Amino acid sequence: RVQQGLHEAGARRQQAEAEHFRALSSLQEEARVSEERARAMRADIGRLEAEKAARDARHGSVSAQLEQLKRDKEALESGAEGAAEEVARLAGEKEEARQRAARAEEERERHRRELEALAAKGAEREGELERLRTARDDAEKQEMEEERELKQLREYEGQLKKQQVKRMEELEKQRALAREEEKRQREHDAALETLRAAKADVARRDLEASQELERLQKEKDKVDRKQAEQRAEVERLKEEITRKDKERKAAKKKAQDEAAAAAAAAAAQKGGKHPMEPVEEAPDDDAASVMSDQSMMTARTMDEPQEPATELTDKEKQEWTKEGKSELDKKYFGVFSRARHGRYHECERILKSDVGVDVKDEFGNTPLIVACQNGKKRLAKLFLRYKANINEVNSQGNTVLHYCFTYGYGDLGDYLISKGANAKTKNKNGLSCYEGLDQTRQASARPGKK
């Protein structure tokens, strides 16, 4: 708007200058015409004055002629009557000359009045010219003032342009800041999306953990029932052993008493020898043996099967391929799901069924990485015993140590480092295992002191 106002002011000023120049040109043309008329009048006045001078000269010559005539008259008074006629003629000529002189005087007076009128008109023209000069000076002053205002407007326009440039620079800075803010917002959104994915993964894991906990609770209830039955059986066996022990001790004491009585009788018959003292036997340890056997049986019930792991049968392979969480998990008989839930015996059977220990799921995780993600140290030892690559990375560049120290399994991480895990490996986010997985999931455990 300021530039448009400047342009409109410049256009109005140019239009005013053009009108002023046209008026000045018109006044100059009128002044030129007036000067030409004044010159023409002065020329006419000069011509009339020349004619008057000529008439005066002629009048002077007429006066000289009259004097001559007077002399001639005086000389010719005595002349003929023809001289009187000549005198009358000359008198007529004189009267005519006088009349011509009067007319010339009138003409001169008329020319004088015309000259005065022309002088007045010239003075008026001079006044008009002076007025025009004053108007021109005023116009020049106004033009100078307008030029000064125009200069000020140009300076103001320059200042406005500088301010506009500065505002454009500030606007560019604001846009750069906006782009940075958008970039940070995108990064924040990406981090939020990562957090949402992590939250969904945690929720999924919590669901799986709750399902696994429910299964374990059912197994525990089953084991508790078996333990209760076993404890009842142990109590019954204890009572049976106690009863049999009492009966055996009573029978043994009776036999000892009978033997002592027989020995005493025999000694009495032989002549008064002292009777032998009964030898005290060691207490029976049948009850301790039963309790030890029962504890071992209970421990085996609580743990996984103790028989050696065997290769999966064809029927088991067909069944286990239906239990995976993904196509790759199903392909490898659910080894990733079983590693996540700590199924030691089942994982070992899968490894014996021609499944590589370093196979990967859709995220690039090996069974060892999955076990370390969930803190399964015993399973980790199993996979290492089958020559698993301890420094393998997944699709995000994370190693087993990244998950151990991020999810709080520091002891497992220390164990893996003692087995050759490289703690200096960085993931795709440029973070080591002691720094976390990304900016939102920082390491929560630190290596133990050696």
C-alpha positions as a Markdown table, in Angstrom:
| # | Residue | x | y | z |
|---|---|---|---|---|
| 1 | Arg | 0.0 | 0.0 | 0.0 |
| 2 | Val | 2.9 | 2.4 | 0.8 |
| 3 | Gln | 4.5 | 1.7 | -2.6 |
| 4 | Gln | 1.1 | 2.2 | -4.3 |
| 5 | Gly | 0.6 | 5.5 | -2.5 |
| 6 | Leu | 4.1 | 6.6 | -3.6 |
| 7 | His | 3.4 | 5.7 | -7.2 |
| 8 | Glu | 0.1 | 7.6 | -7.1 |
| 9 | Ala | 1.8 | 10.6 | -5.5 |
| 10 | Gly | 4.5 | 10.5 | -8.1 |
| 11 | Ala | 1.8 | 10.3 | -10.9 |
| 12 | Arg | -0.1 | 13.2 | -9.4 |
| 13 | Arg | 3.1 | 15.2 | -9.1 |
| 14 | Gln | 4.1 | 14.5 | -12.7 |
| 15 | Gln | 0.5 | 15.5 | -13.9 |
| 16 | Ala | 0.8 | 18.7 | -11.9 |
| 17 | Glu | 4.2 | 19.4 | -13.3 |
| 18 | Ala | 2.9 | 18.8 | -16.8 |
| 19 | Glu | 0.0 | 21.2 | -16.2 |
| 20 | His | 2.3 | 23.7 | -14.7 |
| 21 | Phe | 4.7 | 23.4 | -17.7 |
| 22 | Arg | 1.7 | 23.8 | -20.1 |
| 23 | Ala | 0.5 | 26.9 | -18.2 |
| 24 | Leu | 4.1 | 28.3 | -18.1 |
| 25 | Ser | 4.5 | 27.7 | -21.9 |
| 26 | Ser | 1.1 | 29.4 | -22.5 |
| 27 | Leu | 2.2 | 32.4 | -20.4 |
| 28 | Gln | 5.6 | 32.5 | -22.2 |
| 29 | Glu | 3.8 | 32.4 | -25.5 |
| 30 | Glu | 1.5 | 35.2 | -24.5 |
| 31 | Ala | 4.5 | 37.2 | -23.2 |
| 32 | Arg | 6.3 | 36.6 | -26.5 |
| 33 | Val | 3.2 | 37.8 | -28.5 |
| 34 | Ser | 2.9 | 40.8 | -26.2 |
| 35 | Glu | 6.5 | 41.6 | -26.7 |
| 36 | Glu | 6.1 | 41.3 | -30.5 |
| 37 | Arg | 3.1 | 43.6 | -30.4 |
| 38 | Ala | 5.1 | 46.1 | -28.2 |
| 39 | Arg | 7.9 | 46.0 | -30.7 |
| 40 | Ala | 5.5 | 46.5 | -33.5 |
| 41 | Met | 3.9 | 49.4 | -31.7 |
| 42 | Arg | 7.4 | 50.9 | -30.9 |
| 43 | Ala | 8.2 | 50.5 | -34.6 |
| 44 | Asp | 4.9 | 52.3 | -35.5 |
| 45 | Ile | 5.7 | 55.0 | -32.9 |
| 46 | Gly | 9.2 | 55.4 | -34.4 |
| 47 | Arg | 7.7 | 55.6 | -37.9 |
| 48 | Leu | 5.1 | 58.1 | -36.8 |
| 49 | Glu | 7.8 | 60.2 | -35.0 |
| 50 | Ala | 9.9 | 60.0 | -38.2 |
| 51 | Glu | 6.9 | 61.2 | -40.2 |
| 52 | Lys | 6.4 | 64.0 | -37.7 |
| 53 | Ala | 10.0 | 65.0 | -37.9 |
| 54 | Ala | 9.6 | 64.9 | -41.7 |
| 55 | Arg | 6.5 | 67.1 | -41.4 |
| 56 | Asp | 8.3 | 69.4 | -39.0 |
| 57 | Ala | 11.2 | 69.5 | -41.5 |
| 58 | Arg | 8.7 | 70.3 | -44.2 |
| 59 | His | 7.0 | 72.8 | -42.0 |
| 60 | Gly | 10.4 | 74.4 | -41.4 |
| 61 | Ser | 11.0 | 74.5 | -45.1 |
| 62 | Val | 7.6 | 76.1 | -45.6 |
| 63 | Ser | 8.4 | 78.7 | -43.0 |
| 64 | Ala | 11.6 | 79.4 | -44.8 |
| 65 | Gln | 9.7 | 79.7 | -48.0 |
| 66 | Leu | 7.2 | 82.1 | -46.3 |
| 67 | Glu | 10.1 | 84.2 | -45.2 |
| 68 | Gln | 11.5 | 84.0 | -48.7 |
| 69 | Leu | 8.0 | 84.9 | -50.0 |
| 70 | Lys | 7.8 | 87.7 | -47.6 |
| 71 | Arg | 11.1 | 88.9 | -48.9 |
| 72 | Asp | 9.9 | 88.2 | -52.4 |
| 73 | Lys | 6.6 | 90.0 | -51.5 |
| 74 | Glu | 8.5 | 92.9 | -50.2 |
| 75 | Ala | 10.6 | 92.7 | -53.3 |
| 76 | Leu | 7.6 | 92.1 | -55.6 |
| 77 | Glu | 5.0 | 94.3 | -53.8 |
| 78 | Ser | 5.7 | 96.6 | -56.5 |
| 79 | Gly | 5.4 | 93.7 | -58.9 |
| 80 | Ala | 2.6 | 92.6 | -61.0 |
| 81 | Glu | -0.9 | 91.6 | -59.9 |
| 82 | Gly | 0.1 | 88.0 | -60.7 |
| 83 | Ala | 2.2 | 88.1 | -57.6 |
| 84 | Ala | -0.9 | 88.7 | -55.5 |
| 85 | Glu | -2.4 | 85.6 | -57.0 |
| 86 | Glu | 0.8 | 83.8 | -56.1 |
| 87 | Val | 0.6 | 85.1 | -52.6 |
| 88 | Ala | -3.0 | 84.0 | -52.4 |
| 89 | Arg | -1.9 | 80.6 | -53.7 |
| 90 | Leu | 0.9 | 80.4 | -51.2 |
| 91 | Ala | -1.5 | 81.5 | -48.4 |
| 92 | Gly | -3.8 | 78.7 | -49.4 |
| 93 | Glu | -0.8 | 76.3 | -49.4 |
| 94 | Lys | 0.2 | 77.7 | -46.0 |
| 95 | Glu | -3.3 | 77.2 | -44.7 |
| 96 | Glu | -3.3 | 73.8 | -46.2 |
| 97 | Ala | 0.2 | 73.2 | -44.6 |
| 98 | Arg | -1.2 | 74.5 | -41.3 |
| 99 | Gln | -4.1 | 72.2 | -41.6 |
| 100 | Arg | -1.7 | 69.4 | -42.4 |
| 101 | Ala | 0.4 | 70.3 | -39.4 |
| 102 | Ala | -2.8 | 70.3 | -37.2 |
| 103 | Arg | -3.7 | 67.0 | -38.6 |
| 104 | Ala | -0.1 | 65.8 | -38.0 |
| 105 | Glu | -0.3 | 67.2 | -34.5 |
| 106 | Glu | -3.6 | 65.3 | -34.0 |
| 107 | Glu | -2.0 | 62.3 | -35.5 |
| 108 | Arg | 1.0 | 62.7 | -33.2 |
| 109 | Glu | -1.4 | 63.1 | -30.2 |
| 110 | Arg | -3.3 | 60.1 | -31.3 |
| 111 | His | 0.0 | 58.2 | -31.7 |
| 112 | Arg | 1.1 | 59.5 | -28.3 |
| 113 | Arg | -2.1 | 58.2 | -26.7 |
| 114 | Glu | -1.7 | 55.0 | -28.5 |
| 115 | Leu | 1.9 | 54.9 | -27.3 |
| 116 | Glu | 0.7 | 55.6 | -23.8 |
| 117 | Ala | -1.9 | 52.9 | -24.2 |
| 118 | Leu | 0.7 | 50.6 | -25.5 |
| 119 | Ala | 3.0 | 51.6 | -22.6 |
| 120 | Ala | 0.2 | 51.0 | -20.2 |
| 121 | Lys | -0.5 | 47.7 | -21.9 |
| 122 | Gly | 3.2 | 47.0 | -21.8 |
| 123 | Ala | 3.3 | 47.8 | -18.1 |
| 124 | Glu | 0.3 | 45.6 | -17.7 |
| 125 | Arg | 2.2 | 43.0 | -19.7 |
| 126 | Glu | 5.2 | 43.6 | -17.6 |
| 127 | Gly | 3.0 | 43.1 | -14.5 |
| 128 | Glu | 1.5 | 40.0 | -16.1 |
| 129 | Leu | 5.1 | 38.8 | -16.8 |
| 130 | Glu | 6.1 | 39.7 | -13.3 |
| 131 | Arg | 3.1 | 37.8 | -12.0 |
| 132 | Leu | 4.0 | 34.9 | -14.3 |
| 133 | Arg | 7.6 | 35.1 | -13.1 |
| 134 | Thr | 6.3 | 35.1 | -9.6 |
| 135 | Ala | 4.1 | 32.2 | -10.4 |
| 136 | Arg | 7.0 | 30.5 | -12.1 |
| 137 | Asp | 9.2 | 31.1 | -9.0 |
| 138 | Asp | 6.4 | 29.8 | -6.9 |
| 139 | Ala | 6.0 | 26.9 | -9.2 |
| 140 | Glu | 9.8 | 26.3 | -9.1 |
| 141 | Lys | 9.7 | 26.6 | -5.3 |
| 142 | Gln | 6.7 | 24.2 | -5.3 |
| 143 | Glu | 8.6 | 22.0 | -7.6 |
| 144 | Met | 11.7 | 22.2 | -5.4 |
| 145 | Glu | 9.4 | 21.4 | -2.4 |
| 146 | Glu | 7.8 | 18.6 | -4.3 |
| 147 | Glu | 11.3 | 17.4 | -5.3 |
| 148 | Arg | 12.3 | 17.5 | -1.6 |
| 149 | Glu | 9.1 | 15.7 | -0.7 |
| 150 | Leu | 9.8 | 13.2 | -3.5 |
| 151 | Lys | 13.3 | 12.8 | -2.2 |
| 152 | Gln | 11.9 | 12.3 | 1.3 |
| 153 | Leu | 9.3 | 9.9 | -0.2 |
| 154 | Arg | 12.1 | 8.0 | -2.0 |
| 155 | Glu | 14.2 | 7.9 | 1.2 |
| 156 | Tyr | 11.1 | 6.7 | 3.0 |
| 157 | Glu | 10.5 | 4.2 | 0.2 |
| 158 | Gly | 14.2 | 3.1 | 0.7 |
| 159 | Gln | 13.6 | 2.8 | 4.4 |
| 160 | Leu | 10.4 | 0.8 | 3.7 |
| 161 | Lys | 12.3 | -1.4 | 1.3 |
| 162 | Lys | 15.0 | -2.0 | 3.9 |
| 163 | Gln | 12.3 | -2.7 | 6.5 |
| 164 | Gln | 10.6 | -5.0 | 4.0 |
| 165 | Val | 13.9 | -6.7 | 3.3 |
| 166 | Lys | 14.5 | -7.0 | 7.1 |
| 167 | Arg | 10.9 | -8.3 | 7.5 |
| 168 | Met | 11.5 | -10.8 | 4.7 |
| 169 | Glu | 14.6 | -11.9 | 6.4 |
| 170 | Glu | 12.7 | -12.2 | 9.7 |
| 171 | Leu | 10.0 | -14.0 | 7.9 |
| 172 | Glu | 12.5 | -16.4 | 6.4 |
| 173 | Lys | 14.0 | -16.9 | 9.8 |
| 174 | Gln | 10.4 | -17.5 | 11.1 |
| 175 | Arg | 9.9 | -20.0 | 8.3 |
| 176 | Ala | 13.2 | -21.7 | 9.0 |
| 177 | Leu | 12.1 | -21.9 | 12.7 |
| 178 | Ala | 8.7 | -23.2 | 11.6 |
| 179 | Arg | 10.5 | -25.8 | 9.4 |
| 180 | Glu | 12.7 | -26.8 | 12.4 |
| 181 | Glu | 9.6 | -26.9 | 14.6 |
| 182 | Glu | 7.9 | -29.1 | 12.0 |
| 183 | Lys | 11.0 | -31.3 | 11.8 |
| 184 | Arg | 11.0 | -31.6 | 15.6 |
| 185 | Gln | 7.3 | -32.3 | 15.5 |
| 186 | Arg | 7.8 | -35.0 | 13.0 |
| 187 | Glu | 10.6 | -36.4 | 15.1 |
| 188 | His | 8.3 | -36.2 | 18.1 |
| 189 | Asp | 5.5 | -37.8 | 16.2 |
| 190 | Ala | 7.9 | -40.6 | 15.1 |
| 191 | Ala | 9.0 | -41.0 | 18.7 |
| 192 | Leu | 5.4 | -41.1 | 19.8 |
| 193 | Glu | 4.7 | -43.6 | 17.1 |
| 194 | Thr | 7.7 | -45.6 | 18.3 |
| 195 | Leu | 6.4 | -45.3 | 21.9 |
| 196 | Arg | 2.9 | -46.4 | 20.7 |
| 197 | Ala | 4.4 | -49.4 | 18.9 |
| 198 | Ala | 6.5 | -50.1 | 22.0 |
| 199 | Lys | 3.4 | -49.7 | 24.2 |
| 200 | Ala | 1.5 | -52.0 | 21.9 |
| 201 | Asp | 4.4 | -54.5 | 22.0 |
| 202 | Val | 4.5 | -54.3 | 25.8 |
| 203 | Ala | 0.7 | -54.7 | 25.9 |
| 204 | Arg | 1.0 | -57.7 | 23.6 |
| 205 | Arg | 3.8 | -59.1 | 25.8 |
| 206 | Asp | 1.8 | -58.4 | 28.9 |
| 207 | Leu | -1.1 | -60.3 | 27.3 |
| 208 | Glu | 1.1 | -63.2 | 26.4 |
| 209 | Ala | 2.7 | -63.0 | 29.9 |
| 210 | Ser | -0.7 | -63.0 | 31.5 |
| 211 | Gln | -1.8 | -66.0 | 29.4 |
| 212 | Glu | 1.5 | -67.7 | 30.2 |
| 213 | Leu | 1.0 | -66.8 | 33.9 |
| 214 | Glu | -2.5 | -68.2 | 33.8 |
| 215 | Arg | -1.1 | -71.4 | 32.2 |
| 216 | Leu | 1.6 | -71.6 | 34.8 |
| 217 | Gln | -1.0 | -70.9 | 37.5 |
| 218 | Lys | -3.0 | -73.9 | 36.2 |
| 219 | Glu | 0.1 | -76.0 | 36.2 |
| 220 | Lys | 1.0 | -74.8 | 39.7 |
| 221 | Asp | -2.5 | -75.7 | 40.9 |
| 222 | Lys | -2.0 | -79.1 | 39.3 |
| 223 | Val | 1.4 | -79.5 | 40.9 |
| 224 | Asp | 0.0 | -78.3 | 44.3 |
| 225 | Arg | -2.7 | -81.0 | 44.1 |
| 226 | Lys | 0.0 | -83.6 | 43.2 |
| 227 | Gln | 2.1 | -82.3 | 46.1 |
| 228 | Ala | -0.8 | -82.5 | 48.5 |
| 229 | Glu | -1.4 | -86.1 | 47.4 |
| 230 | Gln | 2.3 | -86.8 | 47.7 |
| 231 | Arg | 2.4 | -85.2 | 51.2 |
| 232 | Ala | -0.6 | -87.3 | 52.2 |
| 233 | Glu | 1.2 | -90.4 | 50.8 |
| 234 | Val | 4.3 | -89.4 | 52.7 |
| 235 | Glu | 2.3 | -89.0 | 55.9 |
| 236 | Arg | 0.8 | -92.4 | 55.3 |
| 237 | Leu | 4.2 | -93.9 | 54.6 |
| 238 | Lys | 5.6 | -92.2 | 57.8 |
| 239 | Glu | 2.8 | -93.7 | 59.9 |
| 240 | Glu | 3.4 | -97.0 | 58.2 |
| 241 | Ile | 7.1 | -96.8 | 58.8 |
| 242 | Thr | 6.6 | -95.7 | 62.4 |
| 243 | Arg | 4.2 | -98.5 | 63.1 |
| 244 | Lys | 6.5 | -101.1 | 61.4 |
| 245 | Asp | 9.5 | -99.6 | 63.3 |
| 246 | Lys | 7.7 | -99.9 | 66.6 |
| 247 | Glu | 6.7 | -103.5 | 65.8 |
| 248 | Arg | 10.3 | -104.2 | 64.7 |
| 249 | Lys | 11.7 | -102.6 | 67.8 |
| 250 | Ala | 9.3 | -104.5 | 70.0 |
| 251 | Ala | 10.2 | -107.7 | 68.3 |
| 252 | Lys | 13.8 | -106.9 | 68.5 |
| 253 | Lys | 13.6 | -106.1 | 72.2 |
| 254 | Lys | 11.6 | -109.2 | 72.8 |
| 255 | Ala | 14.3 | -111.2 | 71.0 |
| 256 | Gln | 17.0 | -109.4 | 72.9 |
| 257 | Asp | 15.2 | -110.1 | 76.2 |
| 258 | Glu | 14.8 | -113.7 | 75.3 |
| 259 | Ala | 18.4 | -113.9 | 74.2 |
| 260 | Ala | 19.5 | -112.2 | 77.4 |
| 261 | Ala | 17.4 | -114.6 | 79.5 |
| 262 | Ala | 18.8 | -117.6 | 77.6 |
| 263 | Ala | 22.3 | -116.3 | 78.1 |
| 264 | Ala | 21.7 | -115.7 | 81.7 |
| 265 | Ala | 20.4 | -119.1 | 82.1 |
| 266 | Ala | 23.3 | -120.5 | 80.3 |
| 267 | Ala | 25.8 | -118.5 | 82.3 |
| 268 | Ala | 24.1 | -119.6 | 85.5 |
| 269 | Gln | 24.5 | -123.2 | 84.4 |
| 270 | Lys | 28.2 | -122.7 | 83.6 |
| 271 | Gly | 29.0 | -121.3 | 86.9 |
| 272 | Gly | 28.2 | -117.7 | 87.6 |
| 273 | Lys | 29.6 | -115.7 | 84.7 |
| 274 | His | 28.4 | -112.1 | 84.2 |
| 275 | Pro | 25.7 | -111.7 | 81.5 |
| 276 | Met | 26.6 | -109.7 | 78.2 |
| 277 | Glu | 25.1 | -106.2 | 77.6 |
| 278 | Pro | 22.9 | -105.9 | 74.5 |
| 279 | Val | 24.6 | -104.0 | 71.5 |
| 280 | Glu | 22.6 | -100.8 | 70.6 |
| 281 | Glu | 22.0 | -100.7 | 66.8 |
| 282 | Ala | 22.1 | -97.4 | 64.8 |
| 283 | Pro | 18.7 | -95.8 | 64.3 |
| 284 | Asp | 16.9 | -96.7 | 61.1 |
| 285 | Asp | 17.1 | -94.1 | 58.3 |
| 286 | Asp | 14.2 | -95.3 | 56.2 |
| 287 | Ala | 12.1 | -92.1 | 56.9 |
| 288 | Ala | 15.0 | -89.8 | 55.7 |
| 289 | Ser | 15.3 | -91.9 | 52.6 |
| 290 | Val | 11.7 | -91.6 | 51.9 |
| 291 | Met | 11.7 | -87.8 | 52.4 |
| 292 | Ser | 14.7 | -87.4 | 50.1 |
| 293 | Asp | 13.0 | -89.4 | 47.4 |
| 294 | Gln | 9.8 | -87.5 | 47.8 |
| 295 | Ser | 11.7 | -84.1 | 47.5 |
| 296 | Met | 13.4 | -85.2 | 44.4 |
| 297 | Met | 10.1 | -86.4 | 42.9 |
| 298 | Thr | 8.5 | -83.0 | 43.8 |
| 299 | Ala | 11.4 | -81.1 | 42.2 |
| 300 | Arg | 11.1 | -83.1 | 39.0 |
| 301 | Thr | 7.4 | -82.4 | 39.0 |
| 302 | Met | 8.0 | -78.7 | 39.4 |
| 303 | Asp | 10.7 | -78.5 | 36.6 |
| 304 | Glu | 10.5 | -79.6 | 33.0 |
| 305 | Pro | 10.9 | -83.2 | 32.0 |
| 306 | Gln | 14.4 | -84.6 | 32.9 |
| 307 | Glu | 14.6 | -87.1 | 30.1 |
| 308 | Pro | 17.1 | -86.1 | 27.3 |
| 309 | Ala | 15.7 | -83.9 | 24.5 |
| 310 | Thr | 14.9 | -85.7 | 21.3 |
| 311 | Glu | 14.2 | -84.7 | 17.8 |
| 312 | Leu | 10.6 | -83.8 | 16.9 |
| 313 | Thr | 8.5 | -86.4 | 15.3 |
| 314 | Asp | 6.8 | -85.7 | 12.0 |
| 315 | Lys | 3.4 | -85.5 | 13.8 |
| 316 | Glu | 4.9 | -83.0 | 16.3 |
| 317 | Lys | 6.4 | -80.9 | 13.5 |
| 318 | Gln | 3.0 | -80.7 | 11.9 |
| 319 | Glu | 1.4 | -79.7 | 15.1 |
| 320 | Trp | 4.1 | -77.2 | 16.2 |
| 321 | Thr | 4.1 | -75.4 | 12.8 |
| 322 | Lys | 0.5 | -74.2 | 13.7 |
| 323 | Glu | 1.5 | -72.7 | 17.0 |
| 324 | Gly | 3.8 | -69.9 | 15.8 |
| 325 | Lys | 2.9 | -66.2 | 16.0 |
| 326 | Ser | 4.1 | -65.4 | 12.4 |
| 327 | Glu | 5.0 | -67.3 | 9.3 |
| 328 | Leu | 8.7 | -67.4 | 10.1 |
| 329 | Asp | 7.8 | -68.5 | 13.7 |
| 330 | Lys | 5.6 | -71.3 | 12.3 |
| 331 | Lys | 8.3 | -72.3 | 9.8 |
| 332 | Tyr | 10.8 | -72.9 | 12.6 |
| 333 | Phe | 8.2 | -74.7 | 14.9 |
| 334 | Gly | 7.5 | -71.7 | 17.1 |
| 335 | Val | 11.1 | -71.4 | 18.4 |
| 336 | Phe | 10.7 | -67.6 | 18.8 |
| 337 | Ser | 7.5 | -67.9 | 20.9 |
| 338 | Arg | 8.9 | -70.7 | 23.0 |
| 339 | Ala | 12.2 | -68.8 | 23.5 |
| 340 | Arg | 10.1 | -65.7 | 24.6 |
| 341 | His | 8.3 | -67.9 | 27.2 |
| 342 | Gly | 11.3 | -69.8 | 28.4 |
| 343 | Arg | 10.4 | -73.3 | 27.1 |
| 344 | Tyr | 13.8 | -74.7 | 27.5 |
| 345 | His | 13.1 | -78.4 | 26.7 |
| 346 | Glu | 11.0 | -77.6 | 23.7 |
| 347 | Cys | 13.6 | -75.2 | 22.3 |
| 348 | Glu | 16.3 | -77.8 | 22.7 |
| 349 | Arg | 14.1 | -80.3 | 20.8 |
| 350 | Ile | 13.6 | -77.8 | 18.0 |
| 351 | Leu | 17.4 | -77.3 | 17.7 |
| 352 | Lys | 17.8 | -81.1 | 17.5 |
| 353 | Ser | 15.3 | -81.0 | 14.5 |
| 354 | Asp | 17.7 | -79.4 | 12.0 |
| 355 | Val | 16.7 | -75.8 | 12.8 |
| 356 | Gly | 19.6 | -73.4 | 12.8 |
| 357 | Val | 20.4 | -71.7 | 16.1 |
| 358 | Asp | 20.8 | -68.3 | 14.3 |
| 359 | Val | 17.5 | -68.3 | 12.3 |
| 360 | Lys | 15.8 | -64.9 | 12.3 |
| 361 | Asp | 12.2 | -63.7 | 12.6 |
| 362 | Glu | 10.6 | -60.9 | 10.6 |
| 363 | Phe | 12.4 | -58.3 | 12.8 |
| 364 | Gly | 15.8 | -59.9 | 12.3 |
| 365 | Asn | 15.8 | -61.4 | 15.9 |
| 366 | Thr | 17.5 | -64.7 | 16.5 |
| 367 | Pro | 16.3 | -67.1 | 19.3 |
| 368 | Leu | 19.2 | -65.9 | 21.4 |
| 369 | Ile | 18.1 | -62.2 | 21.0 |
| 370 | Val | 14.5 | -63.1 | 21.8 |
| 371 | Ala | 15.6 | -65.0 | 25.0 |
| 372 | Cys | 17.7 | -62.0 | 26.1 |
| 373 | Gln | 14.8 | -59.6 | 25.4 |
| 374 | Asn | 12.8 | -61.5 | 28.0 |
| 375 | Gly | 15.7 | -62.2 | 30.5 |
| 376 | Lys | 15.8 | -66.0 | 29.9 |
| 377 | Lys | 19.4 | -66.7 | 31.1 |
| 378 | Arg | 19.1 | -70.5 | 31.0 |
| 379 | Leu | 17.8 | -70.4 | 27.4 |
| 380 | Ala | 20.6 | -68.1 | 26.5 |
| 381 | Lys | 23.1 | -70.6 | 27.8 |
| 382 | Leu | 21.3 | -73.3 | 25.8 |
| 383 | Phe | 21.6 | -71.3 | 22.5 |
| 384 | Leu | 25.3 | -70.5 | 23.3 |
| 385 | Arg | 25.9 | -74.2 | 23.9 |
| 386 | Tyr | 24.6 | -74.8 | 20.3 |
| 387 | Lys | 27.1 | -72.2 | 19.0 |
| 388 | Ala | 24.8 | -69.2 | 18.6 |
| 389 | Asn | 26.4 | -66.0 | 17.3 |
| 390 | Ile | 26.6 | -63.9 | 20.5 |
| 391 | Asn | 27.2 | -60.6 | 18.5 |
| 392 | Glu | 24.4 | -61.0 | 16.0 |
| 393 | Val | 22.2 | -57.9 | 15.3 |
| 394 | Asn | 18.6 | -57.5 | 14.3 |
| 395 | Ser | 17.1 | -55.2 | 11.7 |
| 396 | Gln | 17.5 | -52.2 | 14.0 |
| 397 | Gly | 21.2 | -53.0 | 14.7 |
| 398 | Asn | 20.5 | -54.0 | 18.3 |
| 399 | Thr | 22.5 | -56.8 | 20.0 |
| 400 | Val | 21.6 | -59.0 | 22.9 |
| 401 | Leu | 23.4 | -56.5 | 25.2 |
| 402 | His | 21.1 | -53.6 | 24.0 |
| 403 | Tyr | 18.1 | -55.5 | 25.3 |
| 404 | Cys | 19.7 | -56.8 | 28.5 |
| 405 | Phe | 20.8 | -53.3 | 29.7 |
| 406 | Thr | 17.6 | -51.5 | 28.4 |
| 407 | Tyr | 15.1 | -54.0 | 29.9 |
| 408 | Gly | 16.9 | -54.3 | 33.3 |
| 409 | Tyr | 18.7 | -57.7 | 32.8 |
| 410 | Gly | 22.1 | -56.4 | 33.9 |
| 411 | Asp | 23.3 | -59.7 | 35.3 |
| 412 | Leu | 22.5 | -61.5 | 32.1 |
| 413 | Gly | 24.3 | -58.8 | 30.2 |
| 414 | Asp | 27.4 | -59.2 | 32.4 |
| 415 | Tyr | 27.3 | -62.9 | 31.8 |
| 416 | Leu | 27.1 | -62.5 | 28.0 |
| 417 | Ile | 30.0 | -60.0 | 28.1 |
| 418 | Ser | 32.0 | -62.7 | 30.0 |
| 419 | Lys | 31.2 | -65.0 | 27.1 |
| 420 | Gly | 32.5 | -62.6 | 24.4 |
| 421 | Ala | 29.7 | -60.2 | 23.7 |
| 422 | Asn | 30.9 | -56.9 | 22.2 |
| 423 | Ala | 29.7 | -54.0 | 24.3 |
| 424 | Lys | 31.0 | -51.4 | 21.8 |
| 425 | Thr | 28.6 | -52.3 | 19.0 |
| 426 | Lys | 26.2 | -49.4 | 18.2 |
| 427 | Asn | 22.7 | -49.7 | 16.7 |
| 428 | Lys | 21.3 | -47.8 | 13.8 |
| 429 | Asn | 20.5 | -44.9 | 16.1 |
| 430 | Gly | 24.2 | -44.6 | 17.0 |
| 431 | Leu | 23.6 | -45.9 | 20.6 |
| 432 | Ser | 25.7 | -48.4 | 22.5 |
| 433 | Cys | 24.2 | -51.0 | 24.8 |
| 434 | Tyr | 24.8 | -48.7 | 27.8 |
| 435 | Glu | 22.8 | -45.9 | 26.1 |
| 436 | Gly | 19.6 | -47.7 | 25.2 |
| 437 | Leu | 17.6 | -48.6 | 22.1 |
| 438 | Asp | 16.6 | -45.1 | 21.0 |
| 439 | Gln | 16.0 | -41.6 | 22.5 |
| 440 | Thr | 12.9 | -42.8 | 24.3 |
| 441 | Arg | 14.1 | -46.1 | 25.6 |
| 442 | Gln | 17.2 | -45.5 | 27.6 |
| 443 | Ala | 19.3 | -48.1 | 29.3 |
| 444 | Ser | 17.9 | -48.9 | 32.8 |
| 445 | Ala | 20.7 | -51.3 | 33.9 |
| 446 | Arg | 24.5 | -50.9 | 34.1 |
| 447 | Pro | 27.2 | -53.5 | 33.9 |
| 448 | Gly | 28.3 | -54.9 | 37.3 |
| 449 | Lys | 31.7 | -54.0 | 38.8 |
| 450 | Lys | 34.4 | -56.5 | 38.1 |
